[in-house]
Amino acid sequence: MDRTLRILIAEDHKVVLRGLESLLRTEADFEVVGTAMDGVEALAAVIDLQPDVMLLDLQLPKKTGLQIIPEVRTQAPNTKIVVLTSFSDDETVFAAIQAGALSYLLKDCSPEELMQTMRDAHQGKPTLPTDIAIRLVREISKSLEKPLSQEPLTERELDVLRLVARGLSNQEIADKLVVSESTVRTHVSKILEKLHLANRTQATLYALREGYTTLDD
């Protein structure tokens, strides 16, 4: 990475919060710019600090993680949200992704998984454990209708969607397709607009559902 990854941690258990803070501070390219122990404090901090990545527990007092995700997306649109929680039930997972979380990790993940997820999130790459991804594909098949737009995806947009679903960043997609990064960014925005999706994670799930890619790709 060419610069420090600025992180805000929102976690209401002090021991867990301090442990995460200590762990992330061991990485030279990570900077913990703030911490919060409730949803109101977390929302205020993310608006004020505009971090690159927000590491978010869902069970926060005053305002839950699920309640503040849409507000974070509006007030700090460049901040990527990584959910770190103990809850793996379908309803909670899907609600977080629908609200705009980019990645979803369980608290029994390894430190290495957490570090990589943070770096991937900084580049706009979603991370979902395989079992959760499979359940989400099933759920999205039931709840996500065909695109509402009358305008179908173009062949180039489908190419971009497939690469997004493989976890490539905009720059990596640009390199593969031999176009500019800004062109890819425009394609991604158009894809999300046409499919009425909130983020790249939902686009990945859509691509899986429609058979444009598989979990083995």
PyRosetta script that sets phi, psi and omega in degrees:
from pyrosetta import init, pose_from_sequence

init()
pose = pose_from_sequence("MDRTLRILIAEDHKVVLRGLESLLRTEADFEVVGTAMDGVEALAAVIDLQPDVMLLDLQLPKKTGLQIIPEVRTQAPNTKIVVLTSFSDDETVFAAIQAGALSYLLKDCSPEELMQTMRDAHQGKPTLPTDIAIRLVREISKSLEKPLSQEPLTERELDVLRLVARGLSNQEIADKLVVSESTVRTHVSKILEKLHLANRTQATLYALREGYTTLDD")
pose.set_psi(1, 148.9)
pose.set_omega(1, -176.1)
pose.set_phi(2, -91.5)
pose.set_psi(2, -4.0)
pose.set_omega(2, 177.3)
pose.set_phi(3, -156.2)
pose.set_psi(3, 168.7)
pose.set_omega(3, -178.4)
pose.set_phi(4, -67.0)
pose.set_psi(4, 140.2)
pose.set_omega(4, 176.9)
pose.set_phi(5, -89.2)
pose.set_psi(5, 114.7)
pose.set_omega(5, -175.3)
pose.set_phi(6, -90.1)
pose.set_psi(6, 124.2)
pose.set_omega(6, -170.8)
pose.set_phi(7, -123.2)
pose.set_psi(7, 138.1)
pose.set_omega(7, 170.0)
pose.set_phi(8, -113.7)
pose.set_psi(8, 130.6)
pose.set_omega(8, 179.5)
pose.set_phi(9, -107.6)
pose.set_psi(9, 126.4)
pose.set_omega(9, 175.6)
pose.set_phi(10, -117.7)
pose.set_psi(10, 107.7)
pose.set_omega(10, -174.4)
pose.set_phi(11, -153.9)
pose.set_psi(11, 130.2)
pose.set_omega(11, -173.3)
pose.set_phi(12, -91.5)
pose.set_psi(12, -7.0)
pose.set_omega(12, 175.9)
pose.set_phi(13, -96.5)
pose.set_psi(13, 117.2)
pose.set_omega(13, -171.2)
pose.set_phi(14, -59.7)
pose.set_psi(14, -41.3)
pose.set_omega(14, -178.9)
pose.set_phi(15, -64.1)
pose.set_psi(15, -44.2)
pose.set_omega(15, 178.8)
pose.set_phi(16, -65.0)
pose.set_psi(16, -42.7)
pose.set_omega(16, 179.8)
pose.set_phi(17, -58.7)
pose.set_psi(17, -49.2)
pose.set_omega(17, -179.1)
pose.set_phi(18, -65.8)
pose.set_psi(18, -35.8)
pose.set_omega(18, 177.6)
pose.set_phi(19, -64.2)
pose.set_psi(19, -44.6)
pose.set_omega(19, 178.1)
pose.set_phi(20, -63.4)
pose.set_psi(20, -43.2)
pose.set_omega(20, -179.5)
pose.set_phi(21, -60.8)
pose.set_psi(21, -46.2)
pose.set_omega(21, 179.4)
pose.set_phi(22, -63.3)
pose.set_psi(22, -42.2)
pose.set_omega(22, -179.5)
pose.set_phi(23, -62.8)
pose.set_psi(23, -48.2)
pose.set_omega(23, -176.7)
pose.set_phi(24, -68.1)
pose.set_psi(24, -30.2)
pose.set_omega(24, -179.9)
pose.set_phi(25, -71.8)
pose.set_psi(25, -11.2)
pose.set_omega(25, 177.5)
pose.set_phi(26, -75.6)
pose.set_psi(26, -14.9)
pose.set_omega(26, -178.4)
pose.set_phi(27, -92.3)
pose.set_psi(27, 127.3)
pose.set_omega(27, -174.9)
pose.set_phi(28, -62.6)
pose.set_psi(28, -29.4)
pose.set_omega(28, -176.9)
pose.set_phi(29, -93.5)
pose.set_psi(29, 5.1)
pose.set_omega(29, 178.7)
pose.set_phi(30, -105.7)
pose.set_psi(30, 140.6)
pose.set_omega(30, 172.5)
pose.set_phi(31, -132.9)
pose.set_psi(31, 115.4)
pose.set_omega(31, 175.9)
pose.set_phi(32, -81.1)
pose.set_psi(32, 105.8)
pose.set_omega(32, -174.5)
pose.set_phi(33, -89.6)
pose.set_psi(33, -12.9)
pose.set_omega(33, 179.5)
pose.set_phi(34, -174.3)
pose.set_psi(34, 161.6)
pose.set_omega(34, 175.7)
pose.set_phi(35, -136.0)
pose.set_psi(35, 157.0)
pose.set_omega(35, 178.4)
pose.set_phi(36, -148.4)
pose.set_psi(36, 146.9)
pose.set_omega(36, -176.9)
pose.set_phi(37, -116.3)
pose.set_psi(37, 4.3)
pose.set_omega(37, 171.2)
pose.set_phi(38, -149.4)
pose.set_psi(38, 166.9)
pose.set_omega(38, -173.1)
pose.set_phi(39, -66.7)
pose.set_psi(39, -36.6)
pose.set_omega(39, 179.8)
pose.set_phi(40, -65.6)
pose.set_psi(40, -45.7)
pose.set_omega(40, 178.4)
pose.set_phi(41, -63.7)
pose.set_psi(41, -40.3)
pose.set_omega(41, -178.9)
pose.set_phi(42, -63.8)
pose.set_psi(42, -43.8)
pose.set_omega(42, -179.5)
pose.set_phi(43, -64.5)
pose.set_psi(43, -43.4)
pose.set_omega(43, 178.6)
pose.set_phi(44, -62.3)
pose.set_psi(44, -40.6)
pose.set_omega(44, -178.2)
pose.set_phi(45, -67.4)
pose.set_psi(45, -41.7)
pose.set_omega(45, -177.9)
pose.set_phi(46, -68.6)
pose.set_psi(46, -34.5)
pose.set_omega(46, 177.1)
pose.set_phi(47, -67.7)
pose.set_psi(47, -41.4)
pose.set_omega(47, -177.6)
pose.set_phi(48, -73.3)
pose.set_psi(48, -43.1)
pose.set_omega(48, -171.9)
pose.set_phi(49, -92.3)
pose.set_psi(49, -24.3)
pose.set_omega(49, -178.5)
pose.set_phi(50, 47.8)
pose.set_psi(50, 58.0)
pose.set_omega(50, -178.2)
pose.set_phi(51, -69.6)
pose.set_psi(51, 164.5)
pose.set_omega(51, 175.5)
pose.set_phi(52, -71.0)
pose.set_psi(52, -41.7)
pose.set_omega(52, -177.0)
pose.set_phi(53, -135.4)
pose.set_psi(53, 137.5)
pose.set_omega(53, 173.3)
pose.set_phi(54, -111.2)
pose.set_psi(54, 120.7)
pose.set_omega(54, 175.8)
pose.set_phi(55, -93.4)
pose.set_psi(55, 112.2)
pose.set_omega(55, -164.1)
pose.set_phi(56, -121.9)
pose.set_psi(56, 121.9)
pose.set_omega(56, 168.1)
pose.set_phi(57, -81.4)
pose.set_psi(57, 144.3)
pose.set_omega(57, -177.6)
pose.set_phi(58, -84.0)
pose.set_psi(58, -28.6)
pose.set_omega(58, -175.2)
pose.set_phi(59, -93.9)
pose.set_psi(59, 67.9)
pose.set_omega(59, 177.5)
pose.set_phi(60, -97.4)
pose.set_psi(60, 146.6)
pose.set_omega(60, 174.4)
pose.set_phi(61, -74.0)
pose.set_psi(61, 164.5)
pose.set_omega(61, 178.7)
pose.set_phi(62, 71.8)
pose.set_psi(62, -56.7)
pose.set_omega(62, 171.3)
pose.set_phi(63, -140.0)
pose.set_psi(63, 130.8)
pose.set_omega(63, -178.4)
pose.set_phi(64, -75.6)
pose.set_psi(64, 164.8)
pose.set_omega(64, 175.9)
pose.set_phi(65, -58.3)
pose.set_psi(65, -41.4)
pose.set_omega(65, 179.3)
pose.set_phi(66, -62.0)
pose.set_psi(66, -34.5)
pose.set_omega(66, -179.6)
pose.set_phi(67, -71.0)
pose.set_psi(67, -34.4)
pose.set_omega(67, -175.0)
pose.set_phi(68, -91.1)
pose.set_psi(68, -16.0)
pose.set_omega(68, -178.7)
pose.set_phi(69, -53.8)
pose.set_psi(69, -50.2)
pose.set_omega(69, 179.8)
pose.set_phi(70, -61.2)
pose.set_psi(70, -34.7)
pose.set_omega(70, 179.4)
pose.set_phi(71, -70.4)
pose.set_psi(71, -37.6)
pose.set_omega(71, 175.6)
pose.set_phi(72, -62.4)
pose.set_psi(72, -42.0)
pose.set_omega(72, -179.8)
pose.set_phi(73, -61.4)
pose.set_psi(73, -34.1)
pose.set_omega(73, -179.8)
pose.set_phi(74, -81.3)
pose.set_psi(74, -45.6)
pose.set_omega(74, -173.4)
pose.set_phi(75, -84.5)
pose.set_psi(75, -23.4)
pose.set_omega(75, 179.1)
pose.set_phi(76, -139.0)
pose.set_psi(76, 68.3)
pose.set_omega(76, -171.5)
pose.set_phi(77, -62.1)
pose.set_psi(77, -20.7)
pose.set_omega(77, -179.6)
pose.set_phi(78, -89.8)
pose.set_psi(78, -6.1)
pose.set_omega(78, 179.0)
pose.set_phi(79, -82.2)
pose.set_psi(79, 125.1)
pose.set_omega(79, 177.2)
pose.set_phi(80, -87.6)
pose.set_psi(80, 135.8)
pose.set_omega(80, -176.9)
pose.set_phi(81, -104.0)
pose.set_psi(81, 120.7)
pose.set_omega(81, 174.2)
pose.set_phi(82, -110.7)
pose.set_psi(82, 114.2)
pose.set_omega(82, 177.8)
pose.set_phi(83, -82.0)
pose.set_psi(83, 130.8)
pose.set_omega(83, 174.3)
pose.set_phi(84, -126.8)
pose.set_psi(84, 110.8)
pose.set_omega(84, -169.3)
pose.set_phi(85, -148.4)
pose.set_psi(85, 169.8)
pose.set_omega(85, 174.7)
pose.set_phi(86, -94.4)
pose.set_psi(86, -7.2)
pose.set_omega(86, -172.5)
pose.set_phi(87, -94.8)
pose.set_psi(87, 122.2)
pose.set_omega(87, -179.1)
pose.set_phi(88, -120.3)
pose.set_psi(88, 11.5)
pose.set_omega(88, 179.7)
pose.set_phi(89, -68.8)
pose.set_psi(89, 150.3)
pose.set_omega(89, -174.3)
pose.set_phi(90, -56.6)
pose.set_psi(90, -42.3)
pose.set_omega(90, -175.7)
pose.set_phi(91, -61.2)
pose.set_psi(91, -45.0)
pose.set_omega(91, -178.6)
pose.set_phi(92, -69.0)
pose.set_psi(92, -46.3)
pose.set_omega(92, -179.1)
pose.set_phi(93, -59.2)
pose.set_psi(93, -50.6)
pose.set_omega(93, -175.3)
pose.set_phi(94, -66.6)
pose.set_psi(94, -36.4)
pose.set_omega(94, 178.5)
pose.set_phi(95, -62.4)
pose.set_psi(95, -40.1)
pose.set_omega(95, -179.7)
pose.set_phi(96, -66.6)
pose.set_psi(96, -42.4)
pose.set_omega(96, 179.7)
pose.set_phi(97, -68.3)
pose.set_psi(97, -42.8)
pose.set_omega(97, 177.7)
pose.set_phi(98, -60.9)
pose.set_psi(98, -36.9)
pose.set_omega(98, -177.9)
pose.set_phi(99, -70.6)
pose.set_psi(99, -24.1)
pose.set_omega(99, 176.5)
pose.set_phi(100, 129.9)
pose.set_psi(100, 8.1)
pose.set_omega(100, 175.3)
pose.set_phi(101, -67.3)
pose.set_psi(101, 139.2)
pose.set_omega(101, -179.7)
pose.set_phi(102, -82.8)
pose.set_psi(102, -41.9)
pose.set_omega(102, -176.1)
pose.set_phi(103, -133.1)
pose.set_psi(103, 158.1)
pose.set_omega(103, -175.7)
pose.set_phi(104, -139.7)
pose.set_psi(104, 116.8)
pose.set_omega(104, 179.4)
pose.set_phi(105, -124.1)
pose.set_psi(105, 148.6)
pose.set_omega(105, 174.0)
pose.set_phi(106, -94.1)
pose.set_psi(106, 152.8)
pose.set_omega(106, -173.8)
pose.set_phi(107, -70.5)
pose.set_psi(107, -6.9)
pose.set_omega(107, 174.9)
pose.set_phi(108, -92.2)
pose.set_psi(108, 11.3)
pose.set_omega(108, 177.3)
pose.set_phi(109, -69.3)
pose.set_psi(109, 162.7)
pose.set_omega(109, 179.4)
pose.set_phi(110, -81.7)
pose.set_psi(110, 157.2)
pose.set_omega(110, 174.7)
pose.set_phi(111, -55.2)
pose.set_psi(111, -37.3)
pose.set_omega(111, -179.7)
pose.set_phi(112, -64.9)
pose.set_psi(112, -40.4)
pose.set_omega(112, 176.9)
pose.set_phi(113, -62.0)
pose.set_psi(113, -42.3)
pose.set_omega(113, -179.7)
pose.set_phi(114, -63.3)
pose.set_psi(114, -47.0)
pose.set_omega(114, -179.3)
pose.set_phi(115, -59.2)
pose.set_psi(115, -46.9)
pose.set_omega(115, -177.8)
pose.set_phi(116, -66.0)
pose.set_psi(116, -38.2)
pose.set_omega(116, 178.4)
pose.set_phi(117, -62.6)
pose.set_psi(117, -40.8)
pose.set_omega(117, 178.4)
pose.set_phi(118, -61.9)
pose.set_psi(118, -44.3)
pose.set_omega(118, -179.9)
pose.set_phi(119, -67.1)
pose.set_psi(119, -41.6)
pose.set_omega(119, 178.6)
pose.set_phi(120, -63.5)
pose.set_psi(120, -41.4)
pose.set_omega(120, 179.6)
pose.set_phi(121, -60.8)
pose.set_psi(121, -39.7)
pose.set_omega(121, 178.9)
pose.set_phi(122, -57.5)
pose.set_psi(122, -31.9)
pose.set_omega(122, 179.4)
pose.set_phi(123, -93.5)
pose.set_psi(123, 5.4)
pose.set_omega(123, 179.0)
pose.set_phi(124, 82.6)
pose.set_psi(124, 14.8)
pose.set_omega(124, -179.6)
pose.set_phi(125, -93.2)
pose.set_psi(125, 122.0)
pose.set_omega(125, 179.0)
pose.set_phi(126, -75.3)
pose.set_psi(126, 152.4)
pose.set_omega(126, 175.0)
pose.set_phi(127, -131.0)
pose.set_psi(127, 126.5)
pose.set_omega(127, 174.6)
pose.set_phi(128, -137.8)
pose.set_psi(128, 131.3)
pose.set_omega(128, 171.9)
pose.set_phi(129, -55.0)
pose.set_psi(129, 144.9)
pose.set_omega(129, -173.6)
pose.set_phi(130, -55.5)
pose.set_psi(130, -43.1)
pose.set_omega(130, -177.9)
pose.set_phi(131, -65.3)
pose.set_psi(131, -37.6)
pose.set_omega(131, 177.7)
pose.set_phi(132, -68.5)
pose.set_psi(132, -39.7)
pose.set_omega(132, 178.8)
pose.set_phi(133, -60.3)
pose.set_psi(133, -42.5)
pose.set_omega(133, -179.9)
pose.set_phi(134, -62.5)
pose.set_psi(134, -44.2)
pose.set_omega(134, 179.4)
pose.set_phi(135, -66.1)
pose.set_psi(135, -35.9)
pose.set_omega(135, 179.0)
pose.set_phi(136, -68.6)
pose.set_psi(136, -36.5)
pose.set_omega(136, 177.0)
pose.set_phi(137, -62.1)
pose.set_psi(137, -42.0)
pose.set_omega(137, 177.4)
pose.set_phi(138, -62.3)
pose.set_psi(138, -43.4)
pose.set_omega(138, -178.1)
pose.set_phi(139, -66.7)
pose.set_psi(139, -42.7)
pose.set_omega(139, -178.0)
pose.set_phi(140, -67.4)
pose.set_psi(140, -27.7)
pose.set_omega(140, 176.4)
pose.set_phi(141, -64.9)
pose.set_psi(141, -31.8)
pose.set_omega(141, 179.9)
pose.set_phi(142, -84.3)
pose.set_psi(142, -34.4)
pose.set_omega(142, -169.2)
pose.set_phi(143, -105.3)
pose.set_psi(143, -19.1)
pose.set_omega(143, -177.9)
pose.set_phi(144, -100.0)
pose.set_psi(144, 117.2)
pose.set_omega(144, 179.9)
pose.set_phi(145, -76.8)
pose.set_psi(145, 170.9)
pose.set_omega(145, 173.0)
pose.set_phi(146, -58.8)
pose.set_psi(146, 156.6)
pose.set_omega(146, -178.2)
pose.set_phi(147, -49.7)
pose.set_psi(147, 134.6)
pose.set_omega(147, -179.7)
pose.set_phi(148, -78.4)
pose.set_psi(148, -20.7)
pose.set_omega(148, -179.4)
pose.set_phi(149, -68.0)
pose.set_psi(149, 142.2)
pose.set_omega(149, 175.8)
pose.set_phi(150, -77.1)
pose.set_psi(150, -12.9)
pose.set_omega(150, -177.1)
pose.set_phi(151, -97.4)
pose.set_psi(151, 113.7)
pose.set_omega(151, -178.4)
pose.set_phi(152, -72.9)
pose.set_psi(152, 163.9)
pose.set_omega(152, 175.2)
pose.set_phi(153, -66.7)
pose.set_psi(153, 140.7)
pose.set_omega(153, 176.1)
pose.set_phi(154, -77.4)
pose.set_psi(154, 168.4)
pose.set_omega(154, 178.3)
pose.set_phi(155, -59.8)
pose.set_psi(155, -41.2)
pose.set_omega(155, 179.6)
pose.set_phi(156, -67.0)
pose.set_psi(156, -37.9)
pose.set_omega(156, 177.0)
pose.set_phi(157, -65.2)
pose.set_psi(157, -36.7)
pose.set_omega(157, 175.5)
pose.set_phi(158, -64.7)
pose.set_psi(158, -39.5)
pose.set_omega(158, 176.4)
pose.set_phi(159, -59.3)
pose.set_psi(159, -45.7)
pose.set_omega(159, -179.7)
pose.set_phi(160, -64.9)
pose.set_psi(160, -42.5)
pose.set_omega(160, 179.5)
pose.set_phi(161, -59.2)
pose.set_psi(161, -43.8)
pose.set_omega(161, 179.2)
pose.set_phi(162, -60.2)
pose.set_psi(162, -40.4)
pose.set_omega(162, -179.0)
pose.set_phi(163, -73.9)
pose.set_psi(163, -35.7)
pose.set_omega(163, 172.8)
pose.set_phi(164, -58.9)
pose.set_psi(164, -44.1)
pose.set_omega(164, -178.1)
pose.set_phi(165, -66.3)
pose.set_psi(165, -22.5)
pose.set_omega(165, 176.4)
pose.set_phi(166, -84.6)
pose.set_psi(166, -0.8)
pose.set_omega(166, 175.5)
pose.set_phi(167, 89.5)
pose.set_psi(167, 13.5)
pose.set_omega(167, -179.4)
pose.set_phi(168, -77.8)
pose.set_psi(168, 145.1)
pose.set_omega(168, 175.3)
pose.set_phi(169, -77.1)
pose.set_psi(169, 168.8)
pose.set_omega(169, 178.7)
pose.set_phi(170, -58.0)
pose.set_psi(170, -41.4)
pose.set_omega(170, -178.9)
pose.set_phi(171, -66.9)
pose.set_psi(171, -39.7)
pose.set_omega(171, 178.7)
pose.set_phi(172, -65.3)
pose.set_psi(172, -39.1)
pose.set_omega(172, 176.3)
pose.set_phi(173, -63.9)
pose.set_psi(173, -43.1)
pose.set_omega(173, 178.8)
pose.set_phi(174, -59.1)
pose.set_psi(174, -42.4)
pose.set_omega(174, 179.6)
pose.set_phi(175, -63.8)
pose.set_psi(175, -41.8)
pose.set_omega(175, -179.1)
pose.set_phi(176, -67.3)
pose.set_psi(176, -39.6)
pose.set_omega(176, -175.6)
pose.set_phi(177, -93.0)
pose.set_psi(177, -2.2)
pose.set_omega(177, 179.4)
pose.set_phi(178, 56.2)
pose.set_psi(178, 53.1)
pose.set_omega(178, 174.8)
pose.set_phi(179, -135.0)
pose.set_psi(179, 176.0)
pose.set_omega(179, 179.4)
pose.set_phi(180, -79.5)
pose.set_psi(180, 157.1)
pose.set_omega(180, 177.8)
pose.set_phi(181, -63.0)
pose.set_psi(181, -36.1)
pose.set_omega(181, 179.2)
pose.set_phi(182, -65.9)
pose.set_psi(182, -34.1)
pose.set_omega(182, 176.0)
pose.set_phi(183, -64.0)
pose.set_psi(183, -43.0)
pose.set_omega(183, 177.9)
pose.set_phi(184, -63.6)
pose.set_psi(184, -43.2)
pose.set_omega(184, 179.6)
pose.set_phi(185, -58.0)
pose.set_psi(185, -40.7)
pose.set_omega(185, 177.7)
pose.set_phi(186, -64.5)
pose.set_psi(186, -43.5)
pose.set_omega(186, 178.6)
pose.set_phi(187, -60.9)
pose.set_psi(187, -44.4)
pose.set_omega(187, -179.0)
pose.set_phi(188, -62.2)
pose.set_psi(188, -43.5)
pose.set_omega(188, 178.6)
pose.set_phi(189, -61.2)
pose.set_psi(189, -41.0)
pose.set_omega(189, -179.7)
pose.set_phi(190, -67.3)
pose.set_psi(190, -40.0)
pose.set_omega(190, 178.0)
pose.set_phi(191, -60.3)
pose.set_psi(191, -48.7)
pose.set_omega(191, -179.5)
pose.set_phi(192, -62.1)
pose.set_psi(192, -38.4)
pose.set_omega(192, 179.2)
pose.set_phi(193, -65.5)
pose.set_psi(193, -46.6)
pose.set_omega(193, -177.9)
pose.set_phi(194, -65.5)
pose.set_psi(194, -37.9)
pose.set_omega(194, -176.1)
pose.set_phi(195, -90.1)
pose.set_psi(195, -2.5)
pose.set_omega(195, -178.8)
pose.set_phi(196, 56.7)
pose.set_psi(196, 49.2)
pose.set_omega(196, 179.7)
pose.set_phi(197, -114.3)
pose.set_psi(197, 156.0)
pose.set_omega(197, -174.2)
pose.set_phi(198, -89.4)
pose.set_psi(198, -30.0)
pose.set_omega(198, -173.2)
pose.set_phi(199, -161.4)
pose.set_psi(199, -178.1)
pose.set_omega(199, -176.3)
pose.set_phi(200, -67.6)
pose.set_psi(200, -29.8)
pose.set_omega(200, 177.7)
pose.set_phi(201, -62.9)
pose.set_psi(201, -47.1)
pose.set_omega(201, 177.9)
pose.set_phi(202, -64.5)
pose.set_psi(202, -35.5)
pose.set_omega(202, 177.4)
pose.set_phi(203, -64.3)
pose.set_psi(203, -39.4)
pose.set_omega(203, 177.7)
pose.set_phi(204, -62.6)
pose.set_psi(204, -44.9)
pose.set_omega(204, 179.1)
pose.set_phi(205, -63.7)
pose.set_psi(205, -38.8)
pose.set_omega(205, 177.3)
pose.set_phi(206, -62.7)
pose.set_psi(206, -44.4)
pose.set_omega(206, -179.9)
pose.set_phi(207, -62.4)
pose.set_psi(207, -37.4)
pose.set_omega(207, 176.6)
pose.set_phi(208, -65.8)
pose.set_psi(208, -44.5)
pose.set_omega(208, -178.7)
pose.set_phi(209, -62.1)
pose.set_psi(209, -41.0)
pose.set_omega(209, -176.2)
pose.set_phi(210, -84.0)
pose.set_psi(210, -3.3)
pose.set_omega(210, 177.1)
pose.set_phi(211, 82.3)
pose.set_psi(211, 14.6)
pose.set_omega(211, 177.5)
pose.set_phi(212, -74.0)
pose.set_psi(212, -20.2)
pose.set_omega(212, 175.7)
pose.set_phi(213, -152.5)
pose.set_psi(213, 171.9)
pose.set_omega(213, 177.2)
pose.set_phi(214, -131.4)
pose.set_psi(214, 167.0)
pose.set_omega(214, 178.5)
pose.set_phi(215, -66.6)
pose.set_psi(215, -16.5)
pose.set_omega(215, -179.8)
pose.set_phi(216, -87.6)
pose.set_psi(216, -11.6)
pose.set_omega(216, -177.3)
pose.set_phi(217, -66.3)
pose.dump_pdb("model.pdb")
